[in-house]
Amino acid sequence: MDIVAHTLWAAAGAAVIHRRRPLTRSAALVTLVLAALPDVIHLLPIASWWLFGDGSFAALRGYAVAVPGQEPFLPPLVGLLSHHLHCVMHSAPIAALVTGAVWAARRAFWIPLLGWWSHIVIDVFTHSADYYAVPVLYPFTERGFDGIAWNTPWFMALNYVVLALTGLWLLLTRRRSVAA
């Protein structure tokens, strides 16, 4: 799924959670950041190559929007780091380790981690074997589930229609404060 849709779904989830229990603005913001982060963090090696090496912004942009087999040339180390960061950020075992560590430190589940978890779960089903299948069980395997490619036009349209309907539902069902 695209970064904007991930963020919008996390925002809808945060709104629903906030209806059940208080959720601070900062916790909601961190939830949204964690929902987008897996698709951003693997660009850091490429951005570093552009900023501190002989890479280019065109290569960074080309990589960010590439379809399989049409990625721009990357130096082997940059490509390897980017690939493994992508795998790490889309890995349920790694997210589970982080969740467990945070839980142990806080003695409670940290709600913003649901942003990261929502990203992983959504991507498992919205990436196909032909379009960057998500390595959800990395580092045990880099194989992914063959879902539907999120950039399929009818699926993108349906996703944003459902997001709009979800937003409308959230607006129509919000609690209004009673004036004193």
C-alpha positions, 0 to 999 in steps of 0.5 A: 500500500502507498504511504499516504494510505498507510497513514490514513488507515493508521489515523482512522485506527487512532480515532477509533482507539481514542473513542475507547480510551484517551490517546494524546496527540503525540501518541496519535502522531507517533502512531502515524509516523510508525505507520509510514516509517517502513516505507521510508527508512529503507530509502536512507542508504540511497539518500545517504549515497545521494547526499554524501556520495556520487548518487543522485536525487533522480536515483532516489526518486527512481527507486522510490517509485520503481516497479520490479525490474526497473529499479535504478542502478545502486552500488551493491552495498547501498542496494544490500542495506536498503533491501535489508532495511526494507525486510527488517521494517516489514518483519513480524518477528522483528516487530514482535521483538521490539513490541516485547522489549517495549512492553517489558520496559513500559510494563504495558503495550505501547499503542503507537506500535499499532501503526507499525503493525498495521503497516506490516499486516496491510502490506502482507495482503497488498503486495503480490509476488510480482510486486515486492512481496512483503518478507513478513517472516524475515530473517527466517525467510525472504519469501512473501505472501502473494496478495494483490498489488496495491498499485492495481488501479481498481484496488487503489480506487477501492481503497481510497473510496473505503478510506473516504467512507471510513472518514465519513463514518468517523465524522458522523459518529463522533461524540459531540460535547454537550454545551453547559 
